[in-house]
Amino acid sequence: MAALAGKMADTLRHRGPDDRGAWAEGACALGHRRLSVIDLSPHGAQPMASRDGRLVIAYNGEIYNYQAMRADLEKNDPALRGAWRGSSDTEVLLEAAGRWGVDEATRRANGMFAFALWDRQKKLLHLGRDRLGEKPLYYAWMGRHFLFGSELKALKAHPAFQAGIDSGVLALYMRHNYVPAPYCIYQGVAKLPPGCLLTVSPERPGETPPPRAYWSARQACQAGAADPFRGTAQEALAQLEELLLEAVEMRMVADVPLGAFLSGGIDSSTIVALMQARSTRPVKTFSIGFSEEAYNEAPFAKEVAAHLGTQHTELYVTPQEALDVVPLLPRLYDEPFSDSSQIPTYLVSQLARRHVTVSLSGDAGDELFGGYDRYAWGRRIWNQTGRLPYPLRRLAAGLLTAAPRGLLSAGLAPFKRWLPPEVTRRDPGEMAQRVARYLKVKNPEAMYLGLVSHWQPEDGLVPGAQEPATPLNDPAQWPDFSDFTLRMMYLDLVTYLPDDILVKVDRAAMGVSLESRIPLLDHRVVEFAWRLPLAMKIKDGQGKWLLRQLLYKYVPPAMVKRPKKGFGVPIDHWLRGPLREWAGDLLAPGSMSRQGFLNPQVVQRAWREHQEGVKDWHYWLWDVLMFQAWLAEHNA
């Protein structure tokens, strides 16, 4: 059994190229691939047994406060001081679980992690995942075998793995461009939700208790909103700086070279500024540039790096180098995933890995401090439409969709002032359909779901599919906030952030054996951000106000005050140019009909209109193409 666990772990060599290990006893086998970051000696190797031999663990990630946890353990048991085998966070987590219990040890841990811990005495397996979902963890019963791993490829390496595609989850993927937890594209496979533990007994095959939360984003956000920060803006700024400096400093602990991604935007510039403030040497920073001006942020990053005095490395990527990443995506992401910024994220990770093993990033600033434009647009749209009686809104929606094309421009004129720019730039017929969707919804959450959706059920792309419940479509999972902006920010925190942003960063970075760390996701920072009044986040229509004030202490405002470009690539042009043949083959109606997952007529209409320049379908087509490419790669 140890050999099979080792074989499954070897599919994850990219996550841990430095060492491998396998352990088996009775009903349990654990396999591990190691990326050596803390304690590079054999004392940090996994799977690792506790000092008393009762617990065995295999885990991915970092416990940033492991030294404080170690001190607490020694305080309660002074004999431990001379008994540690090494200096790894793994050993500390094991001893903490043995002495405090798994639930309490996990609650005390500040970090990013996914672990499998076997209790040899009780014959129980504990799975755990970090609070915000930085590290992935899949699991499934396959017959009498309970399989688990950081990526699906590990589960699929087991001979018992057999699963079909879940059409309801496929519909969710097409709507959101990611597969939301706890769902998986395969039937019978699940992701452990962030902030949760799961305990399974091999003596009860097929039985999976519900995961139990040791930390709840919903409770943390509601508690923060119920106990708002009552100090001045200056006091809030001082507290945020103190918290973030500590979070950054904790994430700079490593026994290997360390650096940071730098785009020149607010979030990454803030993290790099705080890193440099805590470093005696120039911080290594990395950015990539593109020849296409609309996508190029490299000059801004270079300017910020020069001001802060970092050791900056930039690489201008040719269109061909970016295109060469496309064939890697189905293997890299293991599940269909179609946020096209996956391409530059992989390229900047690849660049950083040539110089460092650990890289800090500025992700999560938008979700915590109100940085997305859609928060303003969502609020504006609902303020305009929501005050109208629902029957009147339905009537207006019907008139818009039935109006002759010649009358559409006049009919749409009243709506243009509150619509997002990407909607007002569209064809009048398409704009009318979008406005009609906004008008027909019964509540602001449903409107926001439409705002963040690509394909929708009425498009008929996934025939007969029923979307399962998510925080975005299930009222039972909505938080109790009176302010709609807070509700939008919460929904992003528990959906878009863990299932899109963090998946993108984890797979791209670990795909090149690079560990990515995110200081803004220190749970203390998250909890403090949710105590801040909305006016300290969004002011005069601009998000991230308090975070900006912190950055302005280190970088002149003029250096970072500019419209956000985003971290993307010109997929729309590529689909009419260098990717046209590749895409056309994947979208061939005959093969799509034989596969039976998607409606080829719907896809062909979008493909034709995109090629003819009638309508820009590149987001929707990229969703379909990433699924088709994944299907071809995995022979599903």
NORGI-V18554 format. One record per backbone hydrogen bond with DSSP energy under -0.5 kcal/mol. NH is the residue of the N-H (numbers start at 1). CO is the residue of the C=O. Records with the same first field share a line. If there is no record, write none. Layout:
BEGIN
NH = CO / CO
END
This chain:
BEGIN
5 = 1
6 = 2
7 = 3
8 = 4
9 = 5
10 = 6
11 = 7 / 8
12 = 9
13 = 10
15 = 12
16 = 12 / 13
18 = 34
19 = 34
21 = 32
23 = 30
25 = 28
28 = 25
30 = 23
32 = 21
34 = 16 / 19
36 = 34
44 = 41
45 = 42
47 = 57
48 = 57
50 = 55
53 = 50
56 = 118
57 = 48
58 = 116
60 = 114
62 = 112
64 = 62 / 110
65 = 110
66 = 63
69 = 65
70 = 66
71 = 67
72 = 68
73 = 69
74 = 70
75 = 71
76 = 72
77 = 73
80 = 77
81 = 78
82 = 79
83 = 80
84 = 80
92 = 88
93 = 89
94 = 90
95 = 91
96 = 92
97 = 93
98 = 94
99 = 95
100 = 96
101 = 96 / 97
105 = 101
106 = 102
107 = 103
108 = 104
109 = 105 / 106
111 = 109
112 = 62
114 = 60
115 = 128
116 = 58
117 = 126
118 = 56
119 = 117 / 124
120 = 54 / 118
123 = 119
124 = 119
125 = 200
126 = 117 / 124
127 = 198
128 = 115
129 = 196
130 = 113
138 = 149
139 = 190
140 = 147
141 = 188
142 = 140 / 145
143 = 141
145 = 142
147 = 140 / 145
149 = 138
154 = 151
155 = 151
156 = 152
157 = 153 / 154
158 = 155
161 = 158
166 = 185
167 = 165
170 = 166
171 = 167
172 = 168
173 = 169
174 = 170
175 = 171
176 = 172
177 = 173
180 = 178
183 = 180
187 = 164
189 = 186
190 = 139
191 = 182
192 = 137
195 = 130
196 = 193
197 = 212
198 = 127
200 = 125
202 = 123
204 = 201
207 = 204
208 = 206
209 = 207
212 = 197
214 = 195
215 = 195
220 = 216
221 = 217
222 = 218
223 = 219
224 = 220
225 = 221
226 = 222
227 = 223
228 = 225
229 = 531
236 = 232
237 = 233
238 = 234
239 = 235
240 = 236
241 = 237
242 = 238
243 = 239
244 = 240
245 = 241
246 = 242
247 = 243
248 = 244
249 = 245
250 = 246
251 = 247
252 = 249
253 = 250
254 = 252
255 = 37
259 = 358
260 = 284
261 = 360
262 = 286
269 = 265
270 = 266
271 = 267
272 = 268
273 = 269
274 = 270
275 = 271
276 = 272
277 = 273
278 = 274 / 275
279 = 276
284 = 258
285 = 283 / 311
286 = 260
287 = 313
289 = 315
291 = 317
293 = 291
295 = 292
296 = 292 / 293
297 = 295
300 = 297
301 = 297
302 = 298
303 = 299
304 = 300
305 = 301
306 = 302
307 = 303
308 = 304
309 = 305
310 = 305
311 = 283
312 = 310
313 = 285
315 = 287
317 = 289 / 315
322 = 318
323 = 319
324 = 320
325 = 322
326 = 322 / 323
328 = 325
329 = 325 / 326
331 = 328
332 = 328
333 = 329
334 = 330
335 = 333
338 = 177
340 = 338
342 = 339
343 = 340
345 = 341
346 = 342
347 = 343
348 = 344
349 = 345
350 = 346
351 = 347
352 = 348
353 = 349
354 = 350 / 351
355 = 352
356 = 352
357 = 257
358 = 257
359 = 515
360 = 259
361 = 517
365 = 362
368 = 364
369 = 365
370 = 366
371 = 366
372 = 366
375 = 372
376 = 372 / 373
377 = 373
378 = 374
379 = 375
380 = 376
381 = 377
382 = 378
383 = 379
384 = 380
385 = 381
386 = 382
388 = 385
393 = 389
394 = 390
395 = 391
396 = 392
397 = 393
398 = 394
399 = 395
400 = 396
401 = 397
402 = 398
403 = 399
407 = 404
408 = 404 / 405
409 = 405
411 = 407
412 = 408
413 = 409
415 = 412
416 = 412 / 413
418 = 415
419 = 415 / 416
423 = 420
424 = 420
425 = 421
426 = 423
431 = 427
432 = 428
433 = 429
434 = 430
435 = 431
436 = 432
437 = 433
438 = 434
439 = 435
440 = 436
441 = 437 / 438
447 = 443
448 = 444
449 = 445
450 = 446
451 = 447
452 = 448
453 = 450
454 = 175
455 = 174
459 = 456
460 = 457
463 = 461
465 = 462
467 = 465
473 = 470
474 = 470
475 = 473
477 = 474
478 = 475
481 = 479
487 = 483
488 = 484
489 = 485
490 = 486
491 = 487
492 = 488
493 = 489
494 = 490
495 = 491
497 = 492
499 = 495
500 = 496
501 = 496
502 = 497
504 = 500
505 = 501
506 = 502
507 = 503
508 = 504
509 = 505
510 = 506
511 = 507
512 = 509
513 = 510
514 = 509
515 = 357
516 = 514
517 = 359
519 = 361 / 517
521 = 518
522 = 519
525 = 522
526 = 522
527 = 523
528 = 524
529 = 525
530 = 526
531 = 528
532 = 528 / 529
536 = 533
537 = 534
538 = 534
539 = 537 / 542
542 = 539
544 = 369
545 = 537
546 = 536
548 = 544
549 = 545
550 = 546
551 = 547
552 = 548
553 = 549 / 550
554 = 551
555 = 551
559 = 556
560 = 556 / 557
561 = 557
562 = 560
568 = 566
571 = 569
574 = 570
575 = 571
576 = 573
577 = 573 / 574
579 = 574
580 = 577
583 = 579
584 = 580
585 = 581
586 = 582
587 = 583
588 = 585
592 = 588
593 = 589
594 = 590
595 = 591
596 = 592
599 = 461
600 = 598
603 = 599
604 = 600
605 = 601
606 = 602
607 = 603
608 = 604
609 = 605
610 = 606
611 = 607
612 = 608
613 = 610
614 = 609
615 = 609
617 = 615
621 = 617
622 = 618
623 = 619
624 = 620
625 = 621
626 = 622
627 = 623
628 = 624
629 = 625
630 = 626
631 = 627
632 = 628
633 = 629
634 = 630
635 = 631
636 = 631
END
